[in-house]
Amino acid sequence: MNLPTHDDATRLLSRWTGGADPRLLGQGMEGLVYEIDQDRVAKIWFGESEPALQRTRTFYDALAGKPFGFAVPRIHEVHVIEDRCVTIEQRLAGTTLTEHLAAGHITLDQAKSTFVDVLAELAQSGPLPEGRALSVMDEEVSLYDTAEDFPEALWALAERRHARFRRVLEPAVEDLDKKLEALRVRLRDIDSGRRSVIHGDMILDNILVNEAGSPAAVLDWGFFTTEADPVFDAAVAASIFDMYGEAALDTELGLYAQLEERLGYRREALLVYRAAYSLITANAYDAEGQDGHFAWCVAALNRPDVVRALLG
C-alpha cells in the first residue's frame, strides 16, 4: 500500500482533528503516528487488516495487565476509513532513549544498562498467551499455527523464508542448506525453556524514558512480537542496538557479555538465535537482497563465531 500523503492524513483524521492539519509525531515500520490531543494519538497503518488490529488490541490489553515499571501502548478504537486502517491509541509520555543519549543526559554505557534493564523486565514477565495469536513480519498466520513449541515454530518460519528466498540467499550464504538443517537441532539444544512476551524489535527509539532516564514506556511492538524464549529477544536486541556503526560488532559482543553476566544467558544461545533472526529477516525489506539489512544478515550467517555456534 502507498504511504498516505499529508493531505490524506488530514482527510482521514478529520473527525478527530476538525479538519485541521494533523501533527506528525513519527513513522514506524507499520504506520504513521499523528497527534490528536495530549492523551491520544492516531496511527494510520500501511497495510494491516482490521482483524489483525483487533488481535493486537487484545494483546495490548493483556500486556497492560503485566506489572511492568513502564507503560505500553493501548488501542482505544479501530476504524477502516477509505480502505485504510486507523487506530486511536493512548499517547505515551517520555523521550526516546536515542534522544536522551544524544542530548548528553546519559552516557552510552548508561543507555546500554537501561536497555538491558528493559529486556530483563520483559523476560521476568512470564508467558502471555495473547502474544501467540499475533503474526510476525509479513506472515498471514500466527507463528504458532504450524507448531506449538517455540523452537519448532521458529525453525518452521526459517524454513518458509528459506524456501521463499533461496534464490537470493544461496549465493550469499556459505553452506546455506547445512546451516538450515543444523539450526533445527540447535534451536532445541539452546532453548532456555522459559517463556515470556518478546518485543522482537527492541531499539533505543522504542524505549521512552523520563527526565531521570528511567524507562517510561516501550512502544512499536508488532514486527516480531510473540510469546517466546526471552533469550531470543535479547539476542535480537543486542544485534540491532547498533547495526551499521563502525563499532557495531564490538557493541553487539559487549551487550552479549552484559546479558551473560546480568541475566545468565549463554553466549552459544545468543549466537544461534542471531543466526535464526538473520536467516528469517534477511529479505524482510528487499526480496532481491539489495539493501543494507540483507548484507548485515548475510555477514552474520557467515561470521566465524555464529558458524561455530551453529555447526560446532
N, C-alpha and C positions, 0 to 999 in steps of 0.2 A: 504494500500500500504506500502511496506517495505521502510524504510528510505534509501535514497541514500548514498552509501559509498563515501569516498573521491575520489576514482578512478572514480566513477560515475559522481561526480560533475566536475571533471577535463574534462571528455569527453563531458558532456552536455554543459559546458560553454566555450568550446574551441574556438568557433567563436568570442568570445569577449576577451578571455584571451590569444589567440595564442597558446593554449596548455599548458601554464604554470599552476603550482599548484595554484588554487584559494584560497584566504584567507577567512576563515570562520569568519564572524563578529558576528553571533548569531543564535540562534534557538528559534523560537516562537512556538505557538501551531499549526500553519498551515504550517510551512516550514522552510527551511534553507536559511540564507542570506549570500551572498558572495560579497566581494569587486570586482568591475570591474575597477573603477578609482575614482578620487576624487569626481566626481559628480554623479556617478551611482553605484547601487548595483544590483545583480541578486538574485532572490528568486526562489528556487526550491520547488515547492509545494508538499505536501504529498498526497493530494487526490482531490484537487479542479479541476473542469472542466473548459474548455476554455470559454463556455458561461457564467458561474458564474464569472469568472475573468473579462470578458468584462463588466459585470454589475458592478463589483467592480471598474473597471477603470472609468466608467461613474459616479459612486458615488464619487470617489475621485476628479474627475474634478469639480463636483458640490460643494463638500466640500471645495475645494480650493477657490471657489468664496465667501466664508464667510469671513468677516473681522476679523478673529482671529489674536491675537497677537503672534501666534506661527505657525510654518509650519506644514503641513500634508503630507502624502505620495502622490506621483503621479506615476501612471503606464505609462511608455512610450511605452512599447512593450509587447505583449503576444504571446508566442510561445508554440507549443507542440513538444517536442523532445523525441523520444523513449518512447512515451506514458506518458511522464511526462510534466506537465505544468511548464513553466519557464517565469517569468516576469522580465523585466528590469525596474528598478524604480529609482526615484530621491533619492539621498543619503541625509539623514537628519543629520544636524550638531548638536553637543551637547554631553553632558554626561548624563547618566541616573540619575534620582533623587536618586536612590539607591546608586550609586557610589559617588555622590556628598555628600550624608549624611555619608556614610562610611568613606570618606576621611576627615571628620570633618569640611567641609566648611560651613555647616549649622547644626542647631540643629534639633532634631526630631520635636519640635513644629513648627519650620520654614518650615520643609518639609510638615507637615500636612497643614499648611496655604497655601503653594503653591499648594498643591493637591486640596484644596477646591477652590482656585482661578481658576484652570483649569475647574473644574466642573461648576463653576459659569459662565465662559465664554461660555462653551458649552450650558448651559441652556438658556443663553441670545441670542443664535444664531438664534433661530426661526426654523420653520419647514423646512424639507429637503425631498421633495417627493422622490428623488432618493434613499433615505435610506429605503423606504418602499418596494423597489424591491428586497432587499437583503434577503437571508435566514439566519436563526440563527442556531448556533450549527451544528448538522448533518442533519437538516431538508432539504428536497429536494425542498420545496416550500417556498415562502415568508411568513413571519409571518402574513401578511395581506391577504393571499389567502382565509382564512376562515372567516374573519370579517374585516370590515372597521374601527372599533373603537378599540383603544388600549386595554381598559380593557377586552373586549370580545376576542380579538385576543390573549392576554396573557393568559386568562383563558383557551381558546381552546388548546393552547400549553401545559398548565399544565395538562389538561385532557388527551391529547395524551400521554404525558410522564407517567402519572399515569396508563393508560391502558397498556402501553408497559412494565412498570417495577413494576407493582403492586405486583407481587410475591415476589419481594425483598423488596419493600417499606413497605408493610403491617405489617410484623412482627417487623419492627424497629420504625415506626411512630405511636404514640398513636392516636387513633380516626382518622385514615387517611381519610376515606370517609367523615366524618363530616367536617374535615378541608378543604377538596377539595370543598365541596359544599359551605361552608362559604366563601371561597376565591372568588368565583364568585361574590357574593354580595359585599364583602369588596373591591374588586378591583374597582367596580363602585363608592362606597362610598368615597374612598380616592383619586380618580383621580383628579389631580390639574386642569385638563382641558388645561394645557399648552402642547405644542408640540415642540420638538427640536430634532436635531440629538443626539443620545446617543452612547457612545463608547461601553459600556457593559462589558468591561474587564479592567477598569482603575486601574492600579497598578503603583507603583513607577518606575518600569522598563520601563513602556510605556510612561513616560514623560522625554524628554530630556531638560536639562537646559544649559544656557550659564555660563560663568565664574562667573557672578554676582549672579547666582542662579535663574534667571528668566526663565520661560518656553520658550524653543526654538522650540520644536516640540512635537507632540503627535503621536505615532506610534502603530502598531499592532492592527489595527481595524479589525473587522470581526467576532469574536466569537459570540457576541450578539449585533452587531451594527445594528441599525434600526432608525426609527423616532418614538419617544415615549414621555411619560411623563418624564421630566428630573429628577423628584424625584426618579424614579426607578433607573436611572443611579447612582445617589448619594447614594442610599441605598446599591446597589451592591458594589460600590467603597469603602464605609466605612467598609463594612463587609469583603472585601478581602484585605484591606490595610495590615493587619497582621492576617493571618488565623490561624497559629499554634503556635504562641509565647505564653509565659507564661502570658503576659498581653493582649492577643488578645481581650478578651471581653471588658476590660476597654478601649482599643484603639477604638474599634467599637463604644461603647457608647459615648466616648469622641468626636468622629467625628460626631455622631448624634447631639450632643449638639452644635457643631460648625455649622452644617447645619441648625439647628433650629434658631440659633442666627443670622447667617450671611445671609442665603438665605430664611429664613421664612418657611422652610419645617416642617411639623408636624411629631412628633415622631410616632404617630399612623400609618401614611402613610409609613414612613420608615420601620417600623416593618412588615407591611402587605407585602410590596414589598420584604422584606428579606425572608418572608415565601414563596412567589411565586418563587423567584430565587432559593431557596433551594430545593423546590419540583421539579422544572423544570430541574435543573442541577445535581441533586443527583447522577444520573448514567451516567453523561457525559463522564467519563473516565473509568468506570468499570461497565459493565452491571450487574455483580453479586454483586456489592456493597461491594467489599473487600478492597477498598482504603480509604485513609485519607479524600478525598473530600466527599465521601458518609457519613462518620461518622460526618464530620463537618456540612453537610446539615441536617442530622437527628437530631443532637444535637440542631440546631436552631429551627427545627419544633417542638421539644418537650420542648423548653425553655419557662419558665413561661411568660415572657413579650411578646414574639411572640404569644403564645397561647392566651393571653388576647386580643391582638390586633385583632386576627382572630375571636375568639369565644365570646369575651366580658367577 
